[in-house]
Amino acid sequence: PVVSDGGEDNYLQSVEVMVMLDTLRTINNPLNDYALVALLKSPMFTFTEDELARLALQKKVTEANHVVHQENLYEKLKNALSGHGQHPELITPPLLKKIQQFQEILLDWREFAKINSLYDLLWKIYQDRFYYDYVGALPNGAGRQANLYALTLRANDYEKMSFKGLSRFIGMIDKILETQNDLASVVVAAPKHAVRLMTVHKSKGLEFKYVFLLNMDKAFNRKDSSSALIFNRQNGIGIKYVADVAVDAADELAPNHVRLSIDTLPYVQNEREIHLASISEQMRLLYVAMTRAERKLYLVGKGRQESLEKKTFPAPENGRLAASIRRTMTSFQDWIWALQTVFKNDDLTFSTRFVMDSDLTSEKIGQLKLKERIVEENLAHNRQSEDIRRALDILENVDRLNTQYRAAIHLPSVRTPSQIKKFYEPVIDTDGVEIMEKKTPDFIGKTSFELPDFAKKAPVTGAQIGSAVHELMQRIPLDQAPTIVILRKVLKQVQAEESVKKKIDLQKIAGFFETELGQLLLKQADKVYREAPFAMLKQDQASGQDFVVRGILDGYLLLADRIVLFDYKTDQYTNPSELVERYQAQLSLYAEALRRSYGIEKIEKYLVLLGGVQLQVVKVD
């Protein structure tokens, strides 16, 4: 067994104690909305968010149909009981029964609190709602029950000091919390031969036969010495100097100035002193950790054996590691490895062993012994058996519904072709479609300390070319056949780098408007729609639930008897049939959206292929 020794006093922050404190606050003053909501949502009464919202709408309506704007949830709860709420239709019979039960129990507790001690009141709450038994069934149940038991003892000790009353006890607890203090955590007796897990700070003054110091490779925290402002009592404030540097760039799209951040001398001095102080503190922690063992100390870290063995270190200075090593190392493991390497000829009292994955996983751990299933009939005489059976029935019903509607549970309300692509065949392309789900930002990556090279150009990608071509096709005026001169003028308006623009073949684009489709677009320019967004309701095949598909059409021509849909593709290819097969489902999806929007059944679909050796316009059936 493993026992964790917490490093902080957080007794009042434990969930079970917070629930009981909110219960006491509600008994003392039901008009405290925060405490009342916490009690209603607690496992003792299990009100849901929906039920609480229904209660919150029950403002009082007088006989003259005047709405009283009450602010307290408890008053609205009483309105729901009396039927004088603003929306009585929202209070269902099961909800009304829960409200009645809660009100009866709360009034009983309030009456009991008037003539009995806090100790007796807490035990009555535990027994009335079986909360003490409930927390005992949770993970770390013994510790949770110990916290609840300690609360009764502390309440009893409080009243023995000539302090009486629930209100004063709650006031004392609130003052402790307001000052960001807490009461000492309850120590639960550890099982015999248990492994104790604790921080290095917590181990001060203690000794153990065997000690494992874990995570030796964990890097030191240098957050204090890397902030923009570094304070020091003697040196004052160290800040970075930010300068705007003018840049004379030949590229008109390049920035004309660059902002640089430069470390000042006070900043460097403060950073050095904080770093040295931090290193000294880490050395003290390592000393404490390495002096806790009576028989044997295990220092455990991870790393590549080849990399560690290749490291070299300067000779020792006066029998110690060189100061440069002590300052530049970033973890306990680096210090220990340097110590072993530099003093390898000395009689050190420790040895190093590298353990591979195979060594950790090849050992058999035995087989768990299956426990006998508890027969339900054995609980017949238990006072909680009826509640337990009802809970099991509810859980079984929830599991059945989750299995039945599993597809609907994971179905997003809005999809794009890229998401549909995962569920349906053939594959649907996502070109021109923005995915509306939260993503990890692209800019999050590894920190680089190298100076930026503004002259270095990143290679042009196919996605950049595709985006630039789509923007160009959107900007081309259709009042006349576009020439190369016109296309060059339009290309200057495209928001892309010059290296991307140079990759666009204007001859192919001009040639497109000489095709039959291009000529049709020029003749019917007033009926051409480009970069048109669409949204369409679809039904998920797995769950039968509806969802929304959103995307952007490259363009279409709206005629009286038909719609001509066209889509530009810059993919490189050898055979046009490959792209037709790849994008056929996407065009069918777009055609369905147009068919629903305009009620026109005849949709002609074209792919304008710009990524091959020659321009091709392919009609898709």
C-alpha positions as CSV (number, residue, x, y, z in Angstrom):
1,P,0.0,0.0,0.0
2,V,1.0,3.6,-0.7
3,V,0.2,6.5,1.6
4,S,0.6,10.1,0.4
5,D,1.6,12.8,2.9
6,G,0.2,16.1,1.7
7,G,2.6,19.0,2.0
8,E,-0.1,21.6,2.8
9,D,-3.0,22.0,5.3
10,N,-6.1,21.8,3.1
11,Y,-8.6,20.3,5.5
12,L,-11.3,23.0,4.8
13,Q,-10.8,22.6,1.1
14,S,-11.6,18.9,1.0
15,V,-14.9,18.2,-0.9
16,E,-16.7,16.4,1.9
17,V,-15.9,19.1,4.5
18,M,-16.9,21.9,2.0
19,V,-20.3,20.1,1.5
20,M,-20.9,19.9,5.2
21,L,-19.9,23.6,5.8
22,D,-22.4,24.6,3.0
23,T,-25.0,22.5,4.7
24,L,-24.4,24.3,8.0
25,R,-24.5,27.6,6.3
26,T,-27.9,26.8,4.7
27,I,-29.3,25.6,8.1
28,N,-28.1,28.9,9.6
29,N,-29.4,31.1,6.8
30,P,-31.3,29.5,3.9
31,L,-31.2,32.8,2.0
32,N,-27.5,32.2,1.3
33,D,-27.8,31.3,-2.4
34,Y,-24.3,30.0,-2.8
35,A,-24.6,27.6,0.1
36,L,-28.1,26.5,-0.8
37,V,-27.2,25.7,-4.4
38,A,-24.1,23.7,-3.2
39,L,-26.4,21.7,-0.8
40,L,-29.0,21.1,-3.5
41,K,-26.4,19.8,-5.9
42,S,-24.6,17.7,-3.4
43,P,-24.9,13.9,-3.3
44,M,-27.4,14.3,-0.4
45,F,-30.1,15.8,-2.6
46,T,-28.8,15.5,-6.2
47,F,-30.6,18.4,-7.9
48,T,-29.5,18.8,-11.5
49,E,-28.7,22.0,-13.3
50,D,-31.9,21.7,-15.2
51,E,-33.9,21.4,-12.0
52,L,-32.1,24.4,-10.4
53,A,-32.8,26.5,-13.5
54,R,-36.5,25.6,-13.2
55,L,-36.5,26.7,-9.6
56,A,-34.7,30.0,-10.5
57,L,-37.6,30.9,-12.7
58,Q,-40.2,30.7,-10.0
59,K,-40.6,34.4,-9.1
60,K,-43.6,35.1,-7.0
61,V,-46.9,36.1,-8.8
62,T,-49.4,38.0,-6.6
63,E,-53.2,37.7,-7.0
64,A,-53.1,40.8,-9.1
65,N,-50.7,39.1,-11.5
66,H,-47.8,41.3,-10.3
67,V,-44.4,39.6,-10.5
68,V,-42.3,40.1,-7.4
69,H,-38.6,40.4,-8.3
70,Q,-37.1,38.2,-5.6
71,E,-33.4,37.6,-5.5
72,N,-33.2,34.5,-3.2
73,L,-33.4,31.0,-4.5
74,Y,-35.0,29.8,-1.2
75,E,-37.9,32.1,-1.7
76,K,-38.4,30.8,-5.2
77,L,-38.2,27.3,-3.8
78,K,-41.1,28.1,-1.5
79,N,-43.0,29.7,-4.4
80,A,-42.7,26.4,-6.3
81,L,-44.1,24.5,-3.3
82,S,-47.1,26.8,-2.9
83,G,-47.8,26.9,-6.6
84,H,-47.4,30.7,-6.8
85,G,-44.3,30.7,-9.0
86,Q,-44.2,32.6,-12.3
87,H,-43.8,29.3,-14.3
88,P,-45.6,26.5,-12.4
89,E,-45.7,24.4,-15.5
90,L,-41.9,23.9,-15.2
91,I,-42.3,22.1,-11.8
92,T,-42.8,18.5,-12.7
93,P,-44.3,16.0,-10.2
94,P,-40.9,14.3,-9.5
95,L,-39.3,17.7,-9.0
96,L,-42.1,18.8,-6.7
97,K,-41.6,15.7,-4.6
98,K,-37.8,16.4,-4.4
99,I,-38.5,20.0,-3.3
100,Q,-41.0,18.8,-0.6
101,Q,-38.5,16.3,0.7
102,F,-35.7,18.8,0.9
103,Q,-37.9,21.4,2.6
104,E,-39.0,18.9,5.2
105,I,-35.5,17.8,6.0
106,L,-34.1,21.4,6.1
107,L,-36.9,22.5,8.5
108,D,-36.2,19.5,10.7
109,W,-32.5,20.3,10.8
110,R,-33.2,23.9,11.6
111,E,-35.4,23.0,14.5
112,F,-32.9,20.4,15.8
113,A,-30.1,23.0,15.7
114,K,-32.0,25.3,18.0
115,I,-31.8,23.0,21.0
116,N,-28.9,20.6,20.3
117,S,-25.2,20.9,20.0
118,L,-23.2,21.2,16.8
119,Y,-21.8,17.7,17.4
120,D,-25.2,16.1,17.6
121,L,-26.4,18.2,14.6
122,L,-23.5,17.0,12.4
123,W,-24.1,13.3,13.3
124,K,-27.8,13.7,12.6
125,I,-27.0,15.1,9.1
126,Y,-24.6,12.2,8.5
127,Q,-27.3,9.6,9.5
128,D,-30.3,11.2,7.9
129,R,-28.7,11.4,4.4
130,F,-26.2,8.5,4.8
131,Y,-23.4,11.0,3.8
132,Y,-20.9,9.4,6.1
133,D,-21.5,6.0,4.5
134,Y,-21.4,7.6,1.0
135,V,-18.0,9.2,1.3
136,G,-16.6,5.9,2.7
137,A,-17.4,4.2,-0.6
138,L,-15.4,6.8,-2.6
139,P,-11.6,6.6,-3.3
140,N,-9.7,7.3,-0.1
141,G,-12.9,6.6,1.8
142,A,-11.2,6.2,5.2
143,G,-9.5,9.6,4.9
144,R,-12.8,11.2,3.9
145,Q,-14.6,9.7,6.8
146,A,-11.8,10.8,9.1
147,N,-12.3,14.4,7.9
148,L,-16.0,14.3,8.7
149,Y,-15.4,12.7,12.1
150,A,-12.8,15.4,12.8
151,L,-15.3,18.1,11.9
152,T,-17.6,16.8,14.6
153,L,-14.8,16.8,17.1
154,R,-13.7,20.3,16.2
155,A,-17.2,21.6,16.5
156,N,-17.5,19.9,19.9
157,D,-14.2,21.5,21.0
158,Y,-15.4,24.9,19.8
159,E,-18.5,24.7,22.0
160,K,-16.5,23.6,25.0
161,M,-14.5,26.9,24.9
162,S,-17.7,28.7,26.0
163,F,-18.5,29.6,22.4
164,K,-22.0,28.6,21.5
165,G,-24.2,28.6,18.4
166,L,-24.1,27.5,14.8
167,S,-23.8,31.1,13.5
168,R,-20.6,31.8,15.5
169,F,-19.0,28.5,14.4
170,I,-19.7,29.3,10.7
171,G,-18.4,32.9,11.2
172,M,-15.1,31.5,12.7
173,I,-14.7,29.1,9.7
174,D,-15.4,31.9,7.2
175,K,-12.8,34.1,8.9
176,I,-10.2,31.4,8.6
177,L,-11.0,31.0,4.9
178,E,-11.0,34.8,4.3
179,T,-7.4,35.0,5.6
180,Q,-6.4,32.1,3.3
181,N,-5.5,29.9,6.2
182,D,-6.7,26.4,6.9
183,L,-6.9,23.8,9.6
184,A,-4.4,21.0,9.9
185,S,-5.3,17.9,7.8
186,V,-6.4,14.8,9.5
187,V,-3.7,12.1,9.7
188,V,-5.0,8.6,9.0
189,A,-3.0,5.7,10.4
190,A,-1.0,4.2,7.5
191,P,-1.2,0.4,7.0
192,K,1.7,-1.7,8.2
193,H,4.7,-1.7,5.9
194,A,3.1,1.1,3.7
195,V,5.2,3.1,1.3
196,R,5.1,6.8,2.2
197,L,5.1,9.2,-0.6
198,M,6.1,12.8,0.3
199,T,7.9,15.9,-0.8
200,V,11.5,16.6,0.1
201,H,10.3,19.5,2.3
202,K,8.0,17.2,4.2
203,S,10.8,14.7,4.9
204,K,12.9,17.1,6.9
205,G,13.8,15.6,10.3
206,L,12.6,12.1,9.3
207,E,14.6,9.0,8.6
208,F,13.7,5.8,6.7
209,K,15.5,2.5,6.1
210,Y,15.1,2.8,2.4
211,V,14.5,6.0,0.4
212,F,13.7,6.4,-3.3
213,L,14.3,10.0,-4.7
214,L,12.3,10.0,-7.9
215,N,12.3,12.3,-11.0
216,M,16.0,13.1,-10.7
217,D,15.9,14.3,-14.3
218,K,13.2,16.9,-13.7
219,A,14.5,20.3,-14.7
220,F,14.8,23.1,-12.1
221,N,12.1,25.7,-12.2
222,R,13.6,28.9,-13.7
223,K,10.4,30.9,-14.1
224,D,11.5,33.5,-11.6
225,S,14.7,34.3,-13.5
226,S,13.0,34.4,-17.0
227,S,10.2,37.0,-16.4
228,A,10.3,40.4,-18.1
229,L,10.8,42.2,-14.7
230,I,13.2,40.9,-12.1
231,F,13.2,42.5,-8.6
232,N,16.1,42.6,-6.2
233,R,16.3,44.3,-2.8
234,Q,19.8,45.7,-3.3
235,N,19.9,46.2,-7.1
236,G,16.3,47.4,-7.6
237,I,14.3,46.5,-10.7
238,G,15.9,44.9,-13.8
239,I,14.0,45.3,-17.0
240,K,14.6,44.5,-20.7
241,Y,15.1,47.3,-23.2
242,V,12.7,47.1,-26.2
243,A,13.9,48.9,-29.3
244,D,12.3,49.5,-32.7
245,V,14.9,48.9,-35.4
246,A,14.3,50.2,-38.9
247,V,14.8,47.6,-41.7
248,D,15.6,48.5,-45.3
249,A,14.1,45.6,-47.1
250,A,13.9,45.3,-50.9
251,D,10.7,43.3,-50.6
252,E,7.8,45.6,-50.3
253,L,5.8,43.1,-48.3
254,A,8.5,42.8,-45.7
255,P,8.1,44.8,-42.4
256,N,9.8,48.2,-42.3
257,H,10.8,47.9,-38.7
258,V,11.5,45.1,-36.2
259,R,11.1,45.2,-32.4
260,L,14.0,43.7,-30.5
261,S,14.2,43.0,-26.7
262,I,17.6,43.4,-25.2
263,D,18.7,42.5,-21.7
264,T,20.0,45.5,-19.7
265,L,22.9,45.2,-17.2
266,P,20.6,45.5,-14.1
267,Y,18.4,42.7,-15.6
268,V,21.4,40.5,-16.2
269,Q,22.7,41.1,-12.7
270,N,19.4,40.4,-11.0
271,E,18.9,37.3,-13.2
272,R,22.3,35.9,-12.2
273,E,21.7,36.5,-8.5
274,I,18.3,34.9,-8.6
275,H,19.7,31.9,-10.6
276,L,22.5,31.4,-8.0
277,A,20.0,31.6,-5.1
278,S,17.8,29.1,-6.8
279,I,20.7,26.7,-7.5
280,S,21.8,27.0,-3.8
281,E,18.2,26.1,-2.7
282,Q,18.2,23.1,-5.0
283,M,21.5,21.9,-3.5
284,R,20.0,22.2,0.0
285,L,17.0,20.2,-1.1
286,L,19.3,17.5,-2.6
287,Y,21.2,17.4,0.6
288,V,18.1,16.9,2.6
289,A,16.8,14.1,0.3
290,M,20.2,12.3,0.3
291,T,20.4,12.2,4.1
292,R,17.0,10.6,4.9
293,A,18.1,7.0,4.3
294,E,19.4,4.8,7.0
295,R,20.4,1.8,4.9
296,K,20.1,2.5,1.2
297,L,19.3,5.4,-1.1
298,Y,17.9,5.0,-4.6
299,L,18.2,7.9,-7.0
300,V,15.8,7.3,-9.9
301,G,15.8,9.3,-13.2
302,K,15.6,8.7,-16.9
303,G,17.7,9.4,-19.9
304,R,19.6,7.9,-22.8
305,Q,22.7,5.9,-21.7
306,E,24.6,6.9,-24.8
307,S,24.0,10.6,-24.3
308,L,25.0,10.5,-20.6
309,E,28.2,8.5,-21.3
310,K,29.3,11.0,-24.0
311,K,29.2,14.0,-21.6
312,T,32.6,15.4,-20.5
313,F,33.3,17.7,-17.5
314,P,36.3,19.8,-16.5
315,A,38.6,18.7,-13.7
316,P,37.6,19.3,-10.1
317,E,38.4,22.5,-8.2
318,N,39.7,22.0,-4.7
319,G,38.1,18.6,-4.4
320,R,34.7,19.8,-5.6
321,L,32.9,20.1,-8.9
322,A,33.8,23.1,-11.0
323,A,31.7,26.1,-10.3
324,S,30.7,26.2,-14.0
325,I,29.2,22.7,-13.7
326,R,27.3,23.6,-10.6
327,R,25.8,26.7,-12.2
328,T,24.9,25.3,-15.6
329,M,23.4,21.9,-14.6
330,T,19.6,21.8,-14.9
331,S,18.6,18.9,-12.7
332,F,19.7,16.7,-9.8
333,Q,20.6,13.9,-12.2
334,D,23.1,16.2,-14.0
335,W,24.8,17.0,-10.8
336,I,25.0,13.3,-9.7
337,W,26.2,12.2,-13.1
338,A,28.9,14.9,-13.2
339,L,30.0,13.9,-9.7
340,Q,30.3,10.3,-10.7
341,T,32.2,11.1,-13.9
342,V,34.7,13.6,-12.4
343,F,35.5,11.4,-9.4
344,K,35.2,8.0,-11.0
345,N,38.7,7.0,-9.7
346,D,37.7,7.8,-6.1
347,D,35.9,5.3,-3.8
348,L,32.4,6.6,-4.2
349,T,29.7,4.8,-2.2
350,F,27.2,4.5,-5.0
351,S,26.9,2.8,-8.4
352,T,24.9,3.4,-11.5
353,R,22.5,0.9,-13.1
354,F,20.7,1.4,-16.4
355,V,17.3,-0.3,-16.6
356,M,15.6,-0.8,-20.0
357,D,11.9,-1.2,-20.8
358,S,12.3,-4.9,-21.1
359,D,13.6,-5.1,-17.5
360,L,10.6,-3.3,-16.2
361,T,7.9,-5.3,-18.0
362,S,9.2,-8.8,-18.0
363,E,8.6,-9.5,-14.3
364,K,5.4,-11.3,-13.5
365,I,3.2,-9.5,-11.0
366,G,0.8,-12.4,-10.3
367,Q,-2.9,-12.6,-10.8
368,L,-5.6,-10.8,-9.0
369,K,-7.9,-12.9,-6.9
370,L,-11.5,-12.4,-8.0
371,K,-13.9,-11.5,-5.3
372,E,-17.2,-13.2,-4.9
373,R,-20.2,-11.3,-6.2
374,I,-22.5,-10.0,-3.5
375,V,-25.9,-11.6,-3.8
376,E,-28.6,-8.9,-3.7
377,E,-30.8,-11.0,-1.4
378,N,-28.2,-10.6,1.3
379,L,-29.0,-6.9,1.5
380,A,-32.7,-7.4,2.1
381,H,-32.5,-6.4,5.8
382,N,-30.1,-3.5,5.1
383,R,-31.9,-0.1,5.6
384,Q,-30.2,1.1,2.4
385,S,-31.0,-1.9,0.2
386,E,-34.0,-0.2,-1.4
387,D,-32.0,2.9,-2.3
388,I,-29.2,0.7,-3.6
389,R,-31.5,-1.3,-5.8
390,R,-33.0,1.9,-7.1
391,A,-29.6,3.3,-7.8
392,L,-28.5,0.1,-9.6
393,D,-31.6,0.2,-11.8
394,I,-30.9,3.8,-12.7
395,L,-27.2,3.0,-13.5
396,E,-28.3,0.1,-15.6
397,N,-30.8,2.2,-17.5
398,V,-28.2,5.0,-18.1
399,D,-25.7,2.4,-19.4
400,R,-28.4,1.0,-21.7
401,L,-29.2,4.4,-23.1
402,N,-25.6,5.3,-23.5
403,T,-25.0,2.2,-25.5
404,Q,-28.2,2.7,-27.6
405,Y,-27.4,6.4,-28.3
406,R,-23.6,6.2,-28.2
407,A,-23.3,7.6,-31.8
408,A,-25.6,10.5,-30.9
409,I,-23.7,11.4,-27.8
410,H,-20.4,11.9,-29.7
411,L,-22.1,13.6,-32.7
412,P,-21.1,17.3,-33.0
413,S,-23.9,19.7,-33.9
414,V,-21.8,21.3,-36.7
415,R,-19.6,19.4,-39.1
416,T,-17.5,20.1,-42.1
417,P,-16.5,17.8,-44.9
418,S,-13.3,17.0,-43.1
419,Q,-15.3,15.6,-40.2
420,I,-17.8,13.7,-42.5
421,K,-14.7,12.3,-44.1
422,K,-14.1,10.2,-41.0
423,F,-17.5,8.6,-41.1
424,Y,-18.5,8.2,-44.7
425,E,-16.9,6.8,-47.9
426,P,-15.8,7.9,-50.4
427,V,-13.4,10.5,-49.0
428,I,-14.6,14.1,-49.1
429,D,-12.0,16.8,-49.5
430,T,-11.8,19.8,-47.1
431,D,-10.5,22.3,-49.6
432,G,-11.9,25.8,-48.8
433,V,-13.7,24.6,-45.6
434,E,-12.9,26.0,-42.2
435,I,-13.2,23.5,-39.3
436,M,-15.1,25.1,-36.4
437,E,-13.7,23.1,-33.6
438,K,-11.0,24.2,-31.1
439,K,-7.5,23.5,-32.2
440,T,-4.1,23.7,-30.6
441,P,-2.6,27.0,-31.9
442,D,0.0,26.5,-34.6
443,F,2.5,28.9,-32.9
444,I,3.0,26.7,-29.8
445,G,6.3,24.9,-30.3
446,K,9.8,24.7,-29.0
447,T,11.5,27.8,-27.8
448,S,14.4,29.0,-29.9
449,F,17.1,31.3,-28.7
450,E,18.7,31.8,-32.1
451,L,18.6,35.3,-33.7
452,P,15.9,35.5,-36.4
453,D,17.1,35.3,-40.0
454,F,14.8,37.7,-41.8
455,A,16.4,36.9,-45.2
456,K,15.5,33.3,-44.9
457,K,12.4,32.3,-47.0
458,A,10.3,29.2,-46.1
459,P,9.5,26.9,-49.0
460,V,6.2,27.4,-50.8
461,T,3.6,24.8,-50.0
462,G,0.8,23.5,-52.1
463,A,-1.8,24.9,-49.7
464,Q,-0.3,28.4,-50.1
465,I,-0.6,28.2,-53.9
466,G,-4.1,26.8,-53.7
467,S,-5.3,29.7,-51.4
468,A,-3.7,32.3,-53.7
469,V,-5.3,30.8,-56.8
470,H,-8.7,30.8,-55.2
471,E,-8.4,34.4,-54.1
472,L,-7.2,35.3,-57.6
473,M,-10.1,33.6,-59.3
474,Q,-12.5,35.4,-56.9
475,R,-11.0,38.9,-57.8
476,I,-10.9,38.5,-61.6
477,P,-13.5,40.9,-63.2
478,L,-15.9,39.1,-65.5
479,D,-17.0,42.1,-67.6
480,Q,-14.4,41.2,-70.3
481,A,-12.1,38.3,-71.2
482,P,-9.1,38.6,-68.8
483,T,-5.8,39.0,-70.5
484,I,-2.3,38.4,-69.0
485,V,-2.0,42.1,-68.3
486,I,-5.3,42.2,-66.4
487,L,-4.4,39.0,-64.5
488,R,-1.1,40.6,-63.4
489,K,-2.9,43.6,-62.0
490,V,-5.3,41.4,-60.2
491,L,-2.5,39.2,-58.9
492,K,-1.0,42.3,-57.1
493,Q,-4.1,42.5,-55.0
494,V,-3.8,38.9,-53.8
495,Q,-2.7,38.7,-50.2
496,A,0.2,36.3,-50.6
497,E,4.0,36.4,-50.7
498,E,5.8,37.1,-54.0
499,S,7.4,33.6,-53.9
500,V,3.8,32.2,-53.9
501,K,2.6,34.5,-56.7
502,K,5.5,33.4,-58.9
503,K,4.2,29.8,-58.7
504,I,0.8,30.7,-60.3
505,D,0.5,30.0,-64.0
506,L,-1.4,32.9,-65.4
507,Q,-1.4,31.3,-68.9
508,K,-3.6,28.5,-67.6
509,I,-6.0,30.9,-65.9
510,A,-6.3,33.0,-69.0
511,G,-6.8,29.8,-71.0
512,F,-9.7,28.8,-68.7
513,F,-11.8,31.7,-69.9
514,E,-11.3,30.6,-73.4
515,T,-13.0,27.2,-72.7
516,E,-16.7,26.6,-73.1
517,L,-17.3,26.9,-69.3
518,G,-15.2,30.1,-69.1
519,Q,-17.0,31.7,-72.0
520,L,-20.4,30.9,-70.3
521,L,-19.3,32.6,-67.1
522,L,-18.2,35.7,-69.0
523,K,-21.6,35.9,-70.9
524,Q,-23.6,35.4,-67.7
525,A,-21.4,37.3,-65.4
526,D,-24.3,38.9,-63.4
527,K,-25.5,35.4,-62.5
528,V,-22.1,34.1,-61.2
529,Y,-21.6,33.6,-57.5
530,R,-18.0,33.1,-56.2
531,E,-16.7,32.0,-52.8
532,A,-20.3,31.4,-51.6
533,P,-20.8,30.0,-48.1
534,F,-23.4,27.4,-47.4
535,A,-25.0,25.5,-44.5
536,M,-27.1,22.4,-44.8
537,L,-28.8,20.0,-42.4
538,K,-27.8,16.3,-42.8
539,Q,-28.7,13.2,-40.9
540,D,-26.1,11.0,-39.3
541,Q,-26.4,7.4,-40.5
542,A,-25.2,5.8,-37.3
543,S,-27.4,7.7,-34.8
544,G,-30.2,9.1,-36.9
545,Q,-29.5,12.5,-35.4
546,D,-29.4,15.7,-37.5
547,F,-26.2,17.9,-37.7
548,V,-25.2,20.9,-39.7
549,V,-22.6,20.8,-42.6
550,R,-20.9,24.1,-43.4
551,G,-18.5,25.0,-46.2
552,I,-17.6,27.4,-49.0
553,L,-18.3,26.9,-52.7
554,D,-15.7,28.1,-55.2
555,G,-18.4,29.3,-57.5
556,Y,-21.6,28.5,-59.4
557,L,-23.7,29.9,-62.2
558,L,-27.4,30.3,-61.4
559,L,-29.6,29.9,-64.5
560,A,-33.4,29.6,-64.8
561,D,-33.4,25.8,-65.6
562,R,-30.1,24.6,-64.1
563,I,-27.1,25.5,-61.9
564,V,-23.5,25.1,-63.1
565,L,-21.2,24.3,-60.2
566,F,-17.5,24.7,-60.7
567,D,-14.6,24.0,-58.3
568,Y,-10.9,24.9,-58.8
569,K,-8.2,22.3,-57.9
570,T,-4.4,22.9,-57.9
571,D,-3.5,19.3,-57.0
572,Q,-0.7,17.8,-59.1
573,Y,-1.9,14.8,-61.0
574,T,-1.1,12.5,-63.9
575,N,-4.6,11.2,-64.7
576,P,-7.7,13.5,-64.3
577,S,-9.8,10.5,-63.3
578,E,-7.8,10.4,-60.0
579,L,-9.0,13.8,-59.0
580,V,-12.6,13.1,-60.2
581,E,-12.8,10.1,-58.0
582,R,-11.2,12.0,-55.1
583,Y,-13.6,15.0,-55.2
584,Q,-16.8,13.4,-56.6
585,A,-18.4,13.1,-53.2
586,Q,-17.5,16.6,-52.3
587,L,-19.1,18.0,-55.4
588,S,-22.2,15.8,-54.7
589,L,-22.4,17.4,-51.3
590,Y,-22.2,20.9,-52.7
591,A,-24.7,20.1,-55.4
592,E,-27.2,18.8,-52.7
593,A,-26.8,22.1,-50.9
594,L,-27.6,24.1,-54.0
595,R,-30.5,21.8,-54.9
596,R,-32.1,22.4,-51.5
597,S,-31.4,26.2,-51.6
598,Y,-32.9,26.9,-55.0
599,G,-35.2,24.0,-55.7
600,I,-33.5,23.3,-59.0
601,E,-32.9,19.6,-59.7
602,K,-30.4,19.9,-62.6
603,I,-26.9,20.6,-61.3
604,E,-23.9,20.5,-63.7
605,K,-20.7,19.9,-61.9
606,Y,-17.2,20.8,-63.2
607,L,-13.7,20.4,-61.9
608,V,-11.2,23.1,-63.2
609,L,-7.8,21.3,-62.9
610,L,-4.9,23.8,-62.7
611,G,-2.2,21.5,-61.3
612,G,-1.4,19.5,-64.4
613,V,0.9,20.2,-67.3
614,Q,-2.1,21.6,-69.2
615,L,-5.4,23.1,-68.1
616,Q,-8.3,20.7,-68.1
617,V,-12.0,21.3,-67.4
618,V,-13.7,18.0,-66.5
619,K,-17.4,17.5,-66.2
620,V,-18.3,15.2,-63.2
621,D,-21.4,13.0,-63.3
